[in-house]
């Protein structure tokens, strides 16, 4: 069932896409800038810093919420989907519809259906999952604006960033049938009956998180900005303690940093004029203490790894299905306008007489 990365080529994770050699590289090209151009660059960095702070914070929060869901609520969630499908099977559906819940749109309807049938707990399980997916959808929209801002500066690596943001947003669209996609890094033959039917749904969200992390890593490399702001308080005050700890682990994972202590994280001090892209702990001496999270399940604090269970990316990013309302509207509009013009024409004839 699962296809290999080699079969998918660039559709696997975008790692084989080449960076544009003509793009601006802050490490090698900063010396070529005039004083005026350097001031413009510094101004852009300040704007991009705001984008990265916001996106990275919310991706970390979404990752924490998903990890918690995966550990505590995934089985009840899949059982809730099974119950909703059983109810849908007894309903009179449209000819084109199936009882199977294959899109976010149908999942939202299934949650409301369960509530109508007094299955409140099951409905809430689905709603919690939809909230995580909705958060990723919203962050993806903001990240799309960040990408456009970087594109104007013709940065190196812009093609990879476009690849990641397009697929990230694609894995949050409401009407796409994700059940048709194959698994990656696992053998579906080992799944139990419930997993065979519904495990693809949690994996859709996990794949979106994975793509968001890839986008953030490439954005960091191309702009020279660290994912974690050197001013830790700027991010910490908007996050719960375990979410912040997870953020440090995500950055460690993406740039393969080596931890020197269980609670100490070394941050490099990035000069906005001469950005540091090495992402090593030797870049600076600014230390801060991580909050104590000994009472938090370590599984809640895991980044999504490259080797984790994901879905294969389709040849093109998933997109919303276009409805047929436009066509009906045009026909109706023509009918009304034709009738109106005929009516007006009649009046004109009477006036001429």
VEXVEXPA-774997 format. One record per residue: residue in one letter; x, y, z of N, C-alpha, C in turn. Coordinates in steps of 0.02 Angstrom, whole numbers, plus 32768, in hexadecimal, padded with zeros to 4 digits. Example, Ala and Ser with C-alpha at 12.3 -4.5 7.8 and 13.67 -1.06 7.14 Angstrom:
A82947EE4818682677F1F818682947F5B8186/S82827F90816282AC7FCB816582858002818A/
This chain:
X80297FC38000800080008000802B803F8000/X805C8041802D8086807D803280BA807E7FFA/X80C180B87FDB80F280BF7FA5813380D87FC2/X816980C97FA081AA80DE7FB981B781267FA6/X81E781457FC981F9818B7FBB821481927F74/X8239815F7F5D825781647F1B822281647EE5/X81EB81417EF181B5813F7EC0819381837EBB/X819081A67EF3816F81E77EF4819C82207EDF/X81DE82167EE1820C824B7ECF820282887EFA/X81F682C27EDB81EE83007F0081AF83007F2A/X818282D07F1F814482CE7F45814D82B17F8A/X818982997F9C8193827A7FDD819482AE8014/X81C782D8801781C8830C804A81EB834B8031/X81F9834F7FF18216838B7FD5826183927FE0/X82808362800182C78368801282F483667FD4/X82D983497F9D830283457F6182F983807F32/X82D283B27F4782CC83EE7F20830A84197F29/X832484337EF38361845C7EF6835084A47F07/X837B84C47F2F8373850B7F3D838685337EFF/X8363856A7EF5837285967EBD83B785B57EC8/X83E985A67E9C842C85C07EA78430860C7EA2/X83FD862B7E8383FE86747E7B83DC86977EB6/X83BE86717EE4839C86907F1C83CC86B07F4D/X83B386DF7F7483DC87047FA583EC86D77FE0/X842C86D17FF0844386AA802A846286DB805C/X844286E58096845C871680C684A2870780E0/X84B886C980DD84FB86B880F5853086D180C6/X852586C88085855986D98054854E871C8031/X850F8734803084FF876F800884F887AF8030/X84FB87AB807284F487E8809B852A881C808B/X85678804807E859F88328071859588598031/X856A88418006855E88627FC5852C889B7FCA/X850A88A0800384D588D2800B84F38916801B/X84D4894A7FFF84E7898E801084C9899E8055/X84DC89D7807084C289EA80B2847689F380B0/X845D8A0F807984158A19807183F189D5806D/X840E89A7804683F08964803F83F2893D8081/X8427894980A7842E892680E783F8893D8119/X83E8897D811683B4899881428370897A812F/X8364897380EE8326895480D68323890B80ED/X835C88E980EA835F88A38100834F889C814A/X836C88CA8173835F88C881BB831588D481CA/X82F6890081A382AF890E81AC828588D0819B/X829888AD81668275886F8154827D883B818A/X82B9883581A682C6880481DA8298880F8216/X828D884E82288262885C8261821A88468253/X82048850821581C0883A820181BC87ED8201/X81F087CE81E681F1878481E281F687658228/X821987898255821E8770829A81D9876882BA/X81AD879782AC8169879582C68144875982AA/X814C874D8268812C87148248814486D28267/X818786CB826C81A3868C8285818E868082CD/X819086B482F7817B86AC833D813386918341/X810786AF831980C0869C831B80B786558301/X80D3864782C680C9860582A680E885CD82CF/X812585D782E6814885A3830C81248596834E/X810D85CB836F80E985C383AE80AA859883A3/X808385A78370804485838366804E853D834A/X808385338323809384EF830C80A784C58349/X80CD84E1837780E184BD83B380A484AB83DE/X807684DB83E5803984CE840B800F849883EB/X8008849C83A87FE28469838480028424838A/X804484228389806883E38390805C83C483D5/X805F83EF8409805383D6844D800C83BB8453/X7FDB83E0843A7F9583CB843D7F8B838A8417/X7FAC838383DD7FA5834683B77FC4830A83DC/X8000831483F7802182DE841D7FF582C58456/X7FD682F484787FA982E384B07F6D82BC8496/X7F5182D4845E7F1882B2843F7F2C826B842A/X7F668265840A7F7D822483F07F8581F18429/X7F9D820884627FAA81DB849B7F6A81CA84C1/X7F3E81FB84C97F0481F184F67EC181E784D1/X7EB9820684977E76820884797E7081E98434/X7EA581CF84187EA281B783D37E71817D83CA/X7E74814B83F67E48811183F07DFF812683F9/X7DEE814D842F7DA9816584357D92818E83F9/X7DC081B483DC7DB081DC83A07D9D81AE8366/X7DC4817A835A7DB6814C83237D748127832F/X7D678117836F7D2880F6837F7CEC81258374/X7CF7816583807CC3819783747CB4819C8329/X7CE8819A83007CDE819A82B77CB7815D82A1/X7CC7812482BE7CA480E682AD7C5A80EB82BF/X7C4B810882F87C058110830D7BE0814082DE/X7C02817682CB7BE481A7829D7BD581888259/X7C03815F82417BF9813E82007BBF810C8204/X7BB780EC823D7B8080BC82467B3D80E18242/X7B3A811D825F7AFD8146825C7AF1815D8214/X7B26817481F47B20818C81AE7B0881548180/X7B1D8117818E7B0A80DE81647ABE80D38164/X7A9E80E4819B7A5680DA81A07A2F81158184/X7A53814B81737A32818781597A2B8184810D/X79FE81AD80F479F681B280AC7A2781E78093/X7A5C81D180747A9081FE805B7A86820D8011/X7AA782417FFA7AA582517FB37AC682197F8B/X7AB582147F4C7AD081DE7F227B1C81E17F1F/X7B38821C7F217B8182247F1C7BA4821A7F5F/X7B7E82157F967B9C82107FD97BA281C87FF1/X7BD281BE801D7BDC817E803F7BD98189808A/X7BD0815380AF7BCF815980F87C1581688113/X7C48815680ED7C8D816081037C9D81AA810C/X7CBF81BA81437CD281FF81517D18820A8134/X7D1B822980FB7D5A822D80D57D76827480D1/X7D5282A680EB7D6A82EB80E77D5C830F8129/X7D7F834781337D72836F816F7D2B83898170/X7D11839981367CCC83B281317C9A837E814B/X7CA3834081357C77830A814C7C8282FB8196/X7CC0830481AD7CCF82F881F47CAA832A8220/X7CA98368820B7C85839B82327C3B838A8235/X7C1F837581FC7BD9836181FA7BCD83248227/X7BFD82F682287BF782BA82527BF682CC829C/X7C1F82FE82AF7C20831582F47BDB83308309/X7BBD835782DD7B7B837382EB7B46833C82EC/X7B4E830B82C17B1F82D382BF7B2182AB8300/X7B5D829F83197B64827B83597B4382A28392/X7B4B82E383907B2D830E83C47AE0830A83C1/X7AC6830983847A7D8303837C7A6382C18398/X7A8C828D83937A78824B83AC7A8E824083F5/X7AA0827784167AB28276845E7AF38252846E/X7B1F824A843C7B61822D84497B9182688453/X7B8A828A848C7BAF82C884987BFA82BC849F/X7C0C828884C37C53827984CD7C76826A848B/X7C56824284617C728231841F7C77827083F3/X7C44829A83F77C4682D783D07C80830483E6/X7C8B830884277CC2833184407D068317842C/X7D0E82D584287D4E82B884117D5E82D183CB/X7D2C82D183A07D3782E7835B7D4383338359/X7D1E835883817D2883A083837D6F83B48399/X7D89839083CA7DCD839E83E17DFF839383A8/X7DF5835E83827E21835083497E1B83878315/X7DDD839B83067DD183D082D57DF0841282EB/X7DF2841F832C7E11845C83467E5C845E8337/X7E7D8424833D7EC58421832D7ED0842D82E3/X7EA7840B82BA7EAD841482717E9E845C825D/X7E6C847A827E7E5A84C082707E9284F08282/X7EB584E282BA7EEE850C82CD7F2485098298/X7F3284CD82807F6584C5824C7F5084E8820B/X7F0F84E681FC7EF6850881C07F01855481C6/X7EF1856E82017EFA85B6820D7F4385CB820A/X7F6E85A4822A7FB685B4822A7FD185B181E2/X7FB8857F81BC7FCE857881767FBE85B6814D/X7F8585D5815B7F72861281387FA3864B8148/X7FB4865181897FE58684819D80298675817D/X803C8635817D807C8622815F807E86318115/X8043862D80F4803F863F80AE8050868880A3/X803986B380D0804A86FA80CC8094870680D8/X80B186E0810780F986E48115812186CF80D7/X810A869980B6812C86828079812C86B88043/X80F486D9803A80EF870E8007812087468016/X8127875780568156878C806A819E8777805A/X81AF8737806781F3871F805881FE871A800D/X81CA87077FE881D087007FA081E487417F7F/X81CA87797F9881DA87BB7F7C822487CA7F83/X824487AD7FB6828B87B97FC182B787887F9A/X829787597F7582BB872A7F4A82F187047F71/X82DC86E77FA9830B86C27FD3831D867F7FB5/X835786677FC7836B86237FB4833F85F17FD8/X832885BE7FB482FF858A7FD382B485987FCE/X82A185CA7FA6825B85DD7FA2823085A57F84/X824C857D7F56822685467F37821485117F6A/X824385027F96823584D17FCB820084EB7FFA/X8204852B800B81D385488038818D85458019/X818985537FD8814985507FB5812D85097FB7/X815984D87FAC814684927FAE812884807FF1/X814B8492802781348480806A80F384A4807C/X80EE84E5806D80B185098080807584F28058/X807F84E28018804784CA7FEE802B84888008/X8058845A801A8041841980348027841F807C/X8046844980A3802D845480E77FE4846C80E4/X7FD784A080BC7F9384B980B67F6684858095/X7F83845D80677F5C842980467F4383F38075/X7F6983E780AA7F5583B380DA7F2583CE8110/X7F09840981037ED6842581317E978439810B/X7E93842C80C97E57844180A47E1B841780B9/X7DE0843280B47DA4841480D27D8483DD80A8/X7D8D83DE80667D6583B1803B7D8D8379801A/X7DCE837580287DF8834280077DF082FE8029/X7DF282C880017DED8284801B7E32826A802B/X7E47826F806B7E8A825A807F7E8F820E8087/X7E5681EC80887E5781A480907E76817F8055/X7E8081A2801E7E9D81837FE27EE981837FE4/X7F0781A580147F5081AB80167F70816F8039/X7FAE816080267FD3812880437FFB813D807F/X8008810C80AB8032811980E6807B811680D4/X80A3813680FE80EC813880F5810D81258137/X814481028133816A80ED816E814580BA819A/X81168095817D80F3806281A480D4802F8175/X80C37FF5818F80A17FC1816980587FBE817F/X802A7FD581557FE27FD481687FC87F8E8176/X7FEC7F5B81607FD77F16816E7FD97F0581B8/X7FFD7F2E81DF80017F2282277FC97F46824E/X7FA07F6D822C7F6B7F93824D7F327F658264/X7F117F78829A7ED47F5582AE7E997F708285/X7E5E7F53828F7E247F6582667E137FAF826C/X7E167FCB82A87E06801282B27E39803F828F/X7E79802D82967EAF805482777EAB8052822B/X7E988019820F7E94801381C67E60804481AA/X7E2B805081D17DF6807B81B97E0380C681C8/X7E2380D482017E24811982177E6981368229/X7E9E810F822A7EDE812A823E7EF88160820E/X7EDE815F81D17EF5819281A17EE481D881BA/X7EAE81E081E17E9A822381F77ECD82438226/X7EE18222825D7F16824082877F56824C825F/X7F638220822E7FA0822682067F9D826281D7/X7F61827781C37F5982B3819A7F7482EF81C2/X7F5F82F582017F74832C822B7FBF8328823A/X7FD782EB8247801F82E38255804882F78219/X803182E781DD805582FA81A0805583458196/X801D836681A7801A83AF81A2804C83CF81D3/X805083B3820F808183CD824080C883C48227/X80D58389820B8118837A81EF812A83AD81B9/X80FB83BC818D810783EC8157811184328172/X80EC844481A780F5848681C6813B848C81E4/X81548456820281978457821E81CB845F81E6/X81C0843D81AE81EE8442817581EE848A815A/X81B384A8815681AE84ED813E81D4851C816D/X81CB851381AE81ED853E81DE8238853681DB/X824F84F981D3829884ED81CF82B585128193/X8294850B815982AE852B811D82AA85778122/X827585908142826E85D8814B82A685F38177/X82B785CC81AB82EE85DF81D8833085E181B3/X833D85AD818B837C85A98166838185E28133/X834985F38112834B862480DC834E866C80F5/X833386798131833386BD814C836D86C9817D/X83878692819983BB869981CB83A086A48211/X835F86A0821A834086AA825B83368667827F/X834A866482BE833E862782E682F2862082F0/X82DC85E282F7829585D78304828085F38348/X82AA85E7837A829D860183BD82BC864683C5/X8291867683D382A986BA83DF82DB86BA8419/X831086E18412834286E58448832386FF8489/X82ED8726848282C8873D84BC8292870984CC/X82A486D884F5827786A08504823486B68520/X823486ED854681F78704856681C287188533/X81D9872E84F881AA874284C4817D870984AF/X819886CC84AE81718692849A8152867184D7/X8178866B850D816186478548812086628565/X811786A4856380DC86C08583809B86AE855E/X80A2869585208067868284FA805D863684F7/X80888611851B808685C88518808685A9855D/X8066856F8562806C854885A080B2852B85A3/X80C9851B85DF810E850285E9811F84C785BD/X80F6849285BA8107845985908108846A8545/X80DE8499853080DE84AE84E9812084D084D8/X813984F885068179851B84FA81B384E984F9/X81B284B9852681E78486852781E6845F84E5/X81AA844F84CD81A4842C848D81C084568454/X81B68498845781D084C58423821C84BF8420/X823D84BD845A828784B6845B829B8472843E/X8273843F844B828383FD8431827983FA83E5/X8248841D83CC823C841F8384827884408361/X828F8478837D82C98499835F8306846C8363/X8310844C839C8348841D83A3834483E7836D/X830983CC836482FF83958335830B83AB82ED/X82F183E682DB82F783FE8296833F840D8284/X8365842682B483AA843982A683DC840B82C8/X83C383D382E383EC839E8300841E83B98333/X840483E08361842F83FA8397843C83C483CB/X847383CB83EE8484839B8423847583BC8466/X844A839C848E843883B884CF846F83AA8501/X848283DD852784B683D6855A849983CB85A0/X845A83D985A7843B83D085E983F183C485E1/X83D483A98615838D83998611836283D88610/X8378840E8632834E84488639836D8488861E/X83A88484860083C984C085E883CD84BF859C/X83B984F6857D83BA84FA853483E385388521/X8415852F84F78440856684E48426858684A3/X841C85C784A5840385EA846A843A8616844E/X84428615840C8471864383EC8452868883E7/X847A86BC83F28462870183EB846C871583A2/X8435871E837F8439872D8338843C8778832B/X8470878F830A847587D482F5844B87DB82B6/X8419880782B483EE880B827A8412881F823A/X844D883F8241847188538205849D881B81EB/X84B787F2821884E187B9820484C3877A8222/X8490875E8201846C8725821E849786E78224/X848686BF825784A986808262847E8647824B/X8498861D821F847285E58204848F85A2821C/X84BF85A4824884DE8565825D84B2853F828F/X8488856282B4845A854382E4847D85118312/X84B78525832B84D984FA835B84DA851D839F/X84E684F883D384E485158415852185418423/X8550854283F6858B856A8401858285B083E5/X854785BF83C7853C860083A88537863983DC/X8527862A84198520865F844A852386448491/X851F867084C18524865B850684E5866C852E/X84AF867D850C84728690852E844D86528545/X844B86468587842A860B85A383EA861F85C6/X83B985F185C4837F85FB85EE836685B78605/X834885B8863F8330857A865D82EC85678640/X82E68528862C82A585108615827985018651/X8237850B8649820A84FB8682820A84B18692/X81FA84A186CF81F9845C86E581BA843986CA/X81C4840486A4818C83DF8688819183948699/X81AC838686D481B5834186E98173831B86EE/X813C834086F880FB831F870180D7831586BE/X80F78328868780D88322864480F182E28622/X80C382BE860480D5828185DF8107829385A8/X8142827285A6817482818573815A827A852B/X812882508521810B824884DE80E8828684C6/X80D482B284F480B482F084E180E7832384C6/X8127831684D4815C834684C4818683318488/X81688309845B818E82EF84228180831683E2/X81B4832C83BF81AA8349837C81958310834C/X817A83218313816A82EE82E181A982DE82BA/X81C482A282C082048291829F81FC827F8255/X8233828282308232826E81E9821D822581E2/X823081FC8212822381B4820D81E081A0822B/X81B881D1823F817781C1825D814481AB8229/X810B8191824180D6817C821380B581BA81F5/X80B881BF81B3809C81F8818F807381DE8154/X8056820B812E803581F980EF8061820F80B5/X806281E78080808581FB8044806482388026/X808C8266800D806F82A27FEE805882917FA7/X801C82A67F938005829A7F4F802D82C47F1E/X802982B47EDD805082DA7EAA804483257EAE/X8007833A7EBE7FF783817EC57FD9838E7F0A/X7FE383C97F257FC683D97F677F7A83D37F65/X7F5B83B57F987F1283B07F9B7EF283F57F98/X7EB983F97F767E9584397F707E4B842E7F7E/X7E2984647F8F7DE184607F9B7DBD844E7F59/X7D8984257F607D6184147F257D33844F7F15/X7D2F845E7ED47D0384967EC07CBB847D7EBA/X7C8E84A47ED67C4784927ED37C2884A77E91/X7BE984967E897BC584A67E4B7B9684E17E53/X7B9B85047E8B7B6D853B7E987B7485737E66/X7BB2857E7E507BBE85B47E207B9785AB7DE0/X7B95856D7DC77B7285607D897B28856D7D90/X7B0A85567DC87AC385607DD37AB485AA7DDA/X7AE185CE7DFA7AD786157E037AD5863A7DC1/X7B0286257D947B0686457D537AC5863B7D2C/X7AAC85FC7D2E7A6F85ED7D0A7A3586167D26/X7A3086177D6A79FB863C7D8A7A0086867D7B/X7A3F869E7D7A7A4B86E57D6D7A3586F87D27/X7A4786CB7CF77A3586D97CB279E986DB7CAB/X79C886AC7CCD797F86A87CC8795F86E87CE1/X797887007D1A795B873C7D37796987797D0C/X79A7877D7CF479B987B87CCD799487B87C8B/X798B877C7C6F796787777C2F791F878C7C39/X790187767C7078BC87877C7F78B587D27C8B/X78E687ED7CAF78E488347CBF78EB885F7C80/X791A88497C54792488707C1778E7886C7BE9/X78C688327BEA788A88297BC2785388587BDC/X784F885A7C20781D88837C40782988CD7C30/X786988E07C35787B89267C27786F89377BDE/X787E89037BB37874890E7B6C782B891C7B5E/X77FE88F77B8077B689007B7777A189467B8A/X77BC895E7BBF77AB89A17BD577C189D57BA3/X77FC89CB7B86781789FA7B5677EA89FE7B18/X77D289C37B0377A689C17AC8776789E97AD5/X774C89E27B11770F8A077B22771C8A527B20/X77578A667B3877688AAD7B39776F8AC97AF2/X778B8A9F7AC577938AB47A8077508AC07A5F/X771F8A947A6F76DC8A9D7A5376BC8ADD7A6E/
